[in-house]
């Protein structure tokens, strides 16, 4: 019988890009104190998301469960003076559903964290592992069609992507069940920055329950 964090007699190791303390910058939990656990690796790749602004390709750390918790403790101590009940643990990537497992989820909750996952929705997520699930699809077809929030990156007319217009947004959201629906501008440096005007017009055309998600961490200049 395997013990927690051990698979096939060997301690599981997680491929981690970075761990840092900050405020959640996007969606319904924007402004919430959080420790980000960014996993390396993605099942889609930059070919699917050429405008991706995250360097997830190479792991900077490959710790076991205890080492991963130590990275979380160090980040919380640096940012908040220590781990506190109710801190948000944002597991992201890359694609975090490839790595978040029961031993890690249980250990984070034992330390008082609420677990928020930001997934591309291409894989079914065990929702008992998380307290908040954000799905941000990068393909027109996605399998995880319910959760806490659906966040679509609005590529609009000036970038390659699956959401060039309001009708595409409606098609993607059809038949889904989320508590919150967000449309988020994408950052297009060659166009001078985020396509706020396009995204705002789209949200106004869509109407409720859609809302605009702004990357407030970039506005505030924090990680």
SULHU-V119200 format. One line per field, one symbol per residue. phi: phi as a letter, one per 30 degrees, with the letter a starting at -180 (. if undefined). psi: psi as a letter, one per 20 degrees, with the letter a starting at -180 (. if undefined). Layout:
phi: ???
psi: ???
//
This chain:
phi: .ddeibbhicddcccbdabacacecbidcejdeacdccddjbdcjdddbdceccccdbdcbbddedddddddddddddcbikdbejedcccbahbdddbdbdeddddddddjdccccccdidbdcddddbcbbccbdcbdcbcdcbldbcbcdddidcbdlcbdadddddddddicbbdbbbcbdcdcedcjkddeeeddddddddieddbdccddddddice
psi: pqrpjppkiqpqqpopgqpqpappiqbhjpippqppnoqqqqigrihhmijpjpnihppiqmragghghghgggghgghjjrpqpiqpoopabbohihhprggggghghhjjqppppoqijiqppoiiiqipoppnqjqhpqhnjqbgqpoppohbijqpaimirhhhggghipjrnqhqpqppqqonhijjaqmggggghghhhgaqjqrpppnhhhgikr.
//
